[in-house]
């Protein structure tokens, strides 16, 4: 499947809710397998589906399966009913949640599939999405079907507490790191709630032109956790505050050696749980904030009905 290309020119930064992603082109990690020709259905305007995940790739236990849709659908019931997901060969009891998207050109809606709880660690996950020809609402029909085979790695969970200025990292239930941190100051607080690691960059160029909050930094060992600009990263310039007080622009500041260790350890899809940040809960649409939506609300389908 052809890669999807980002067209939103956003500003990369570390300023909590105010900074956004600037990054030229970005692609999904790869492509799942088409299981149909993609011929438009006679039932209505064609809606094409592309997946973020790659066949054969491994992710952390918090990653949702993400589908991008090429039109604003009005009904997700056929899409949801056709979905078949297995975990280690057994049927999974999950649900899709639809929301508006500005990530990829020509794909105004994204759908996320998750279980009530995180995926099991070290699991094989199979998705069968035979939706070609099925209704996406009045005058709309899906024009392709897809399958996906991916895996999860260890259950890596980071717990970041603004009260103690500490980040404790476990893997499959065993503690592997305990790092001092500095979170967002009162004027640029870090989002609370559950976040999922989105991407890793050895060096990230972070820029903000917001009056009173201007900076231009080259930041090593950066792990993205929101679209709007939160990262876990090295911050050698803030060393005197790390472990003592929250003074960042919204990111999670680490000492450089700690950030390097975490960068090497982390995988896309790992979970980071934030408490006592002084900020609001991360919105579901600002990256992979799926776990901040209650299971009852999630089953409602979000933007469109699914049952």
C-alpha positions as CSV (number, residue, x, y, z in Angstrom):
1,X,0.0,0.0,0.0
2,X,1.3,3.4,-0.8
3,X,2.5,5.5,2.1
4,X,0.3,8.4,3.4
5,X,1.9,11.8,3.4
6,X,1.4,14.5,6.0
7,X,0.2,17.8,4.7
8,X,-0.4,19.7,7.9
9,X,2.5,22.0,8.6
10,X,2.6,22.2,12.4
11,X,5.1,23.8,14.7
12,X,7.2,21.3,16.7
13,X,7.8,22.2,20.2
14,X,7.6,21.5,23.9
15,X,4.9,23.9,25.1
16,X,2.1,21.7,26.4
17,X,-1.1,22.4,24.6
18,X,0.2,25.3,22.4
19,X,2.9,23.7,20.3
20,X,2.2,21.5,17.3
21,X,4.0,19.2,14.9
22,X,6.2,20.7,12.2
23,X,7.8,17.9,10.2
24,X,7.8,17.8,6.5
25,X,6.5,14.5,5.3
26,X,5.6,11.7,7.6
27,X,4.4,8.2,6.8
28,X,2.8,5.4,8.7
29,X,5.2,2.7,9.9
30,X,4.3,0.7,6.8
31,X,1.2,-0.9,5.3
32,X,-1.2,-3.7,6.0
33,X,-2.2,-6.2,3.3
34,X,-5.0,-5.3,0.9
35,X,-7.4,-8.2,0.5
36,X,-9.4,-6.8,-2.4
37,X,-8.8,-4.9,-5.6
38,X,-10.1,-1.6,-4.3
39,X,-12.6,-1.2,-7.1
40,X,-15.2,1.4,-6.2
41,X,-18.6,0.0,-5.2
42,X,-21.7,0.9,-7.2
43,X,-23.5,1.4,-3.9
44,X,-22.2,5.0,-3.5
45,X,-19.2,7.4,-3.3
46,X,-16.1,5.3,-2.6
47,X,-14.5,5.5,0.8
48,X,-11.0,4.1,1.0
49,X,-9.4,2.7,4.1
50,X,-5.7,2.7,5.0
51,X,-4.1,1.4,8.2
52,X,-1.3,3.0,10.2
53,X,0.2,-0.3,11.3
54,X,2.6,-2.5,9.3
55,X,2.3,-6.2,8.7
56,X,4.9,-7.9,10.8
57,X,5.7,-4.9,13.0
58,X,5.8,-5.0,16.8
59,X,4.3,-2.3,19.0
60,X,3.7,-1.5,22.7
61,X,0.6,-2.7,24.5
62,X,-1.1,0.7,24.4
63,X,-1.3,1.2,20.6
64,X,-4.7,1.2,19.0
65,X,-5.2,-0.2,15.5
66,X,-5.6,3.0,13.5
67,X,-7.6,3.2,10.2
68,X,-7.8,6.4,8.1
69,X,-10.9,6.9,5.9
70,X,-10.9,9.0,2.7
71,X,-14.3,10.6,3.3
72,X,-16.4,11.9,6.2
73,X,-18.6,8.8,6.8
74,X,-22.0,9.1,8.6
75,X,-22.4,5.5,9.7
76,X,-19.8,3.1,11.2
77,X,-22.1,0.1,11.9
78,X,-21.3,-2.0,8.9
79,X,-17.5,-1.3,9.4
80,X,-17.7,-2.3,13.0
81,X,-19.9,-5.4,12.3
82,X,-17.5,-6.7,9.7
83,X,-14.4,-6.4,11.9
84,X,-12.8,-9.5,13.2
85,X,-9.8,-9.3,15.5
86,X,-8.0,-12.2,17.2
87,X,-5.3,-12.2,19.9
88,X,-3.2,-15.3,19.9
89,X,-5.9,-17.0,17.8
90,X,-8.8,-16.2,20.1
91,X,-11.5,-13.7,19.2
92,X,-11.0,-10.2,20.8
93,X,-13.8,-8.1,22.3
94,X,-12.9,-4.6,21.2
95,X,-14.5,-1.6,19.6
96,X,-13.9,1.2,17.0
97,X,-14.0,4.9,17.9
98,X,-14.3,7.4,15.1
99,X,-13.0,11.0,15.2
100,X,-12.1,13.8,12.9
101,X,-8.5,13.8,11.6
102,X,-6.1,16.3,10.1
103,X,-3.1,14.1,9.9
104,X,-3.1,12.9,6.3
105,X,-4.2,14.6,3.1
106,X,-7.5,13.3,1.9
107,X,-8.3,11.3,5.0
108,X,-10.6,13.4,7.2
109,X,-11.6,10.7,9.6
110,X,-9.7,8.2,11.6
111,X,-10.9,5.2,13.5
112,X,-9.1,3.6,16.4
113,X,-9.7,0.0,17.6
114,X,-8.9,-1.1,21.1
115,X,-9.9,-3.5,23.8
116,X,-11.3,-2.5,27.2
117,X,-7.8,-2.9,28.6
118,X,-4.3,-2.9,27.0
119,X,-3.3,-5.6,24.6
120,X,-1.6,-8.6,26.2
121,X,2.2,-8.5,26.0
122,X,4.1,-10.7,23.6
123,X,0.9,-11.3,21.6
124,X,0.1,-12.0,17.9
125,X,-2.8,-9.8,16.7
126,X,-4.7,-10.4,13.5
127,X,-7.3,-8.0,11.9
128,X,-9.7,-9.0,9.2
129,X,-11.6,-6.0,7.8
130,X,-13.7,-7.2,4.9
131,X,-15.6,-3.9,4.3
132,X,-15.5,-3.6,0.5
133,X,-19.0,-2.7,-0.8
134,X,-20.4,-2.1,2.7
135,X,-22.2,1.1,3.6
136,X,-20.5,4.0,5.2
137,X,-23.7,6.0,5.4
138,X,-26.1,7.5,2.9
139,X,-24.5,7.6,-0.6
140,X,-21.2,6.2,0.7
141,X,-19.6,2.8,0.5
142,X,-16.2,1.4,1.4
143,X,-14.1,0.4,-1.7
144,X,-11.5,-2.0,-0.3
145,X,-10.9,-4.6,2.4
146,X,-7.7,-5.2,4.5
147,X,-6.0,-7.6,6.7
148,X,-3.2,-6.9,9.3
149,X,-0.9,-9.1,11.3
150,X,1.1,-7.3,14.0
151,X,2.6,-8.2,17.4
152,X,3.0,-6.6,20.8
153,X,6.3,-6.6,22.7
154,X,6.7,-6.4,26.5
155,X,4.3,-4.4,28.6
156,X,6.3,-1.2,29.1
157,X,4.5,1.1,31.4
158,X,5.9,4.5,32.6
159,X,4.3,6.3,35.6
160,X,5.1,9.9,35.8
161,X,4.1,11.8,39.0
162,X,4.3,15.6,39.1
163,X,4.1,15.5,42.9
164,X,7.3,13.5,43.3
165,X,8.9,14.7,40.0
166,X,9.6,11.0,39.3
167,X,9.2,8.7,36.4
168,X,9.1,5.0,37.2
169,X,9.3,2.5,34.3
170,X,8.3,-1.1,34.4
171,X,8.5,-3.9,31.8
172,X,6.2,-6.9,32.2
173,X,5.6,-5.8,35.8
174,X,9.3,-5.4,36.8
175,X,10.8,-2.0,37.5
176,X,13.6,-1.2,35.2
177,X,14.2,2.6,35.7
178,X,13.4,5.4,38.1
179,X,14.2,8.8,36.7
180,X,13.9,12.3,38.2
181,X,11.9,14.6,35.9
182,X,10.7,18.1,35.5
183,X,7.2,18.6,34.0
184,X,5.4,21.7,32.7
185,X,5.3,24.9,34.8
186,X,2.0,26.5,35.8
187,X,1.6,28.5,32.6
188,X,2.4,25.6,30.3
189,X,1.2,22.5,32.3
190,X,1.8,18.9,31.1
191,X,-1.4,17.0,30.2
192,X,-2.5,14.4,32.7
193,X,-3.9,11.0,31.9
194,X,-2.8,8.1,29.8
195,X,-0.6,8.8,26.8
196,X,0.9,6.4,24.2
197,X,4.4,6.8,22.8
198,X,4.0,7.9,19.2
199,X,7.4,8.3,17.6
200,X,11.2,8.5,18.5
201,X,13.7,11.0,17.1
202,X,17.4,11.1,18.1
203,X,17.3,14.9,17.6
204,X,14.1,17.0,17.5
205,X,14.1,20.7,16.5
206,X,11.6,22.4,18.8
207,X,10.5,26.0,18.0
208,X,7.9,28.3,19.6
209,X,7.1,31.8,18.5
210,X,4.4,32.3,21.2
211,X,4.8,35.7,22.8
212,X,6.4,35.2,26.2
213,X,7.3,31.7,25.4
214,X,9.8,31.9,22.5
215,X,12.5,29.3,22.0
216,X,14.5,27.5,19.3
217,X,16.1,24.3,20.6
218,X,17.7,21.2,19.2
219,X,16.7,18.5,21.6
220,X,18.3,15.0,21.8
221,X,16.6,11.7,22.7
222,X,13.0,12.9,22.0
223,X,10.0,10.6,22.3
224,X,6.7,12.1,21.1
225,X,3.6,11.6,23.3
226,X,1.1,14.2,21.8
227,X,0.5,15.8,18.5
228,X,0.4,19.2,20.1
229,X,4.0,19.1,21.1
230,X,4.7,17.1,24.3
231,X,7.8,14.9,24.3
232,X,9.9,12.9,26.8
233,X,13.3,14.2,26.2
234,X,16.8,15.2,27.4
235,X,17.0,18.7,28.9
236,X,20.5,19.4,30.0
237,X,19.7,23.2,30.3
238,X,17.1,22.3,33.0
239,X,19.3,20.0,35.1
240,X,19.0,22.1,38.3
241,X,15.2,21.7,38.3
242,X,14.9,18.0,37.2
243,X,13.7,16.0,40.2
244,X,12.9,19.2,42.1
245,X,10.2,21.2,40.5
246,X,8.1,21.6,37.3
247,X,9.6,24.3,35.1
248,X,9.3,23.0,31.5
249,X,7.2,24.2,28.6
250,X,5.0,21.1,29.0
251,X,7.4,18.3,28.1
252,X,8.9,15.7,30.4
253,X,12.5,16.8,31.0
254,X,15.1,14.2,31.8
255,X,18.8,14.3,32.5
256,X,20.6,13.4,29.3
257,X,21.9,10.0,30.3
258,X,18.4,9.0,31.6
259,X,16.8,10.3,28.4
260,X,19.2,8.2,26.3
261,X,18.5,5.1,28.3
262,X,14.7,5.6,28.0
263,X,15.0,6.3,24.2
264,X,16.9,3.1,23.6
265,X,14.4,1.1,25.8
266,X,11.1,2.6,24.5
267,X,8.9,1.3,21.7
268,X,6.1,3.0,19.8
269,X,2.9,2.0,21.6
270,X,4.3,1.9,25.1
271,X,2.1,3.5,27.8
272,X,2.9,6.6,29.9
273,X,0.5,7.4,32.7
274,X,0.7,11.0,34.1
275,X,-0.7,12.1,37.5
276,X,-0.5,15.4,39.5
277,X,0.6,17.5,36.5
278,X,-1.6,20.5,37.2
279,X,-2.9,20.3,33.7
280,X,-6.1,18.9,32.0
281,X,-6.4,15.4,30.8
282,X,-4.9,14.8,27.4
283,X,-7.7,14.8,24.8
284,X,-8.3,11.6,22.8
285,X,-7.6,13.4,19.5
286,X,-4.2,14.8,20.5
287,X,-2.3,11.7,19.5
288,X,-3.2,8.4,21.0
289,X,-5.3,9.5,23.9
290,X,-7.6,6.6,23.5
291,X,-7.3,5.4,27.1
292,X,-8.7,8.7,28.4
293,X,-12.1,7.8,27.0
294,X,-14.2,5.6,29.2
295,X,-15.0,2.2,27.8
296,X,-18.7,3.0,27.8
297,X,-18.2,6.1,25.8
298,X,-15.7,4.3,23.5
299,X,-18.3,1.7,22.7
300,X,-20.7,4.5,21.5
301,X,-18.4,5.0,18.5
302,X,-17.5,8.6,18.8
303,X,-18.2,10.6,15.6
304,X,-20.6,8.0,14.1
305,X,-22.8,5.2,15.4
306,X,-21.3,1.7,15.5
307,X,-24.2,-0.4,16.9
